Amino acid sequence: MEESRSRIRISNRIWIDEDDLEESFIRSAGPGGQNVNKVSTAVQLRFLAARAGLPDDVFARLIKLAGQRATKDGDVLVEANRFRTQERNRQDARERMIALIAKAAEPPPPPRKKTRPTKGSIERRLKEKSGRADVKKMRGKVKGD
């Protein structure tokens, strides 16, 4: 039972340890009145991705997806301060982190295959072009006999 609680399932082949997540609580901006100045309800969740043992391709995609949220040490930071309670913000931060890792775990789409335009589409395009050219020529000055 203890084993299942200390690991988080991301996909069929990827699991992360709870030990690779670090939470710190900071004061939040936004709604809450005077409570905002007293209680640290915002959560800063740090995922130690470099030591988490993710496959190299997933790690590279995670760092790229994280953008500014990734550090030079290979950590990913997520801040959550949408809600007034610390517990809801903790849950929100974890859900967002799991979603980010799951998106990185998805394989990239296959590269696009180059195709050539069909003969008919080329002919239609050229016909349309010459039609527009004729319309524009007709807008010129009228030449008298």
N, C-alpha and C positions, 0 to 999 in steps of 0.2 A: 504494500500500500504506500509506503514511504517513497519508493522509487517512482511511482507514477506522479507524485506531487512535485518532485524536484525537477521534472523535465516537461517542456512544453512542446507539443506536436505542431509543426509548421506544415509539413506535407507528409506523404507516405514515406519518403526517404530522409527527411530532415527533422531533427529534434534539436532543441537547444536546452541547456541546463539553466536552472534558476540562478545558479552561482554566477553566470555570465551577465546577469542583469543587476545593475546598481541603481537604487532609487535615492534621490535627495529631494527634500521638500523646501520650496522657496515661497516667498510672498508673491501673491498673485495680483495682477491688475484686474480691472473690470468690476462687475457687480458684487455687492456684498456689504456696502456701507462702511461703517467704521471697522467692521470685522476684518476687512481686507488688510488694514494696517497692523493687525494684531496676530493673525493666524496664518501660518504657512500652509496654504491649501494647494498651491500649484506643485506639480510633480515634474521633476527632471529625471527621465529614465535613460540610463546609459547602457548600451549593449556592447559588451567587449567582443566585437566580431572577430578581431584578429586572433584571439585565443579560443574562440568557440569551436574551432574545428570544422567550419563550413567548407564544402568543396570549393576549389579555387574559382571556378566559373561563377558560382553563386555569390561568393565573397566579392568578386570584381563587379558584378551587376548590382549588388547591394550598395557598395560604396558609390557607384555611379548614380543610382537612384536617390540615395540619401543627399547627394550634392553638398550643400553648406552644412548639413547636419552631421556630416562625417568629419572626424578629426584625423590628423596626420598619424596618430597611433593606431588607427583602424577601429576606432570606437564610433558608434552611431548614437546621437542624442535626439531624444524626442521630449518636447515640453508640452504638458497638458495643463491648461488653466481654464477650460470651458465651463467647468462646474464649480459650485460653491463649496463642495465637500472634498476633502482630501481623498476619501475612498473612491468616489466617482472619477476623480482625476487620475488616480492610480490605474483604475480599470481602463479608462480611456487611453492612457499612455501605452499600456500593454497591448490593447487591441490595435492601436495604430502601428506599434512596433512589429507585431506579428503580421499584420497586413503588408507592411513594407518588406519584411523578410520573405513572405509567401510570394509577393510579386517578383522579387529577385530570384526565387527558386524556379519560377516558370521558365521553360526554355525559350530562347528568342525566336521570333517568327522566321520562317525560312526566307532566304533572300529572294527578291523579286526577279522573275525571269524576264529578260528583255524580249519584246515582241515587235514585229514590224507592222506598220499599218497595212491594211488590205488595199488592193488595187482600187476597189470601188471607193473607199474612203478618201484615198489620195485624189481621185478624179472629182469627187464631190467637193472637196476642199478647193481645188484649183478652179472649178466652175464657179463656186461662190466668190472666190477672190476676183475673178475676171468680171463677174456681175457687179461687184462693189466698185471696181475700177470704172466700169461703164457709167454707173450712176454718178460717180464723182466727176467724170469727164463732162457729163451733161450739165454740170453746175457751172461750167466755165462761161466766158463771155460769148455772146452770140455774134457770129461773123456774118456780116451782110453780103449780098451778092454784088 
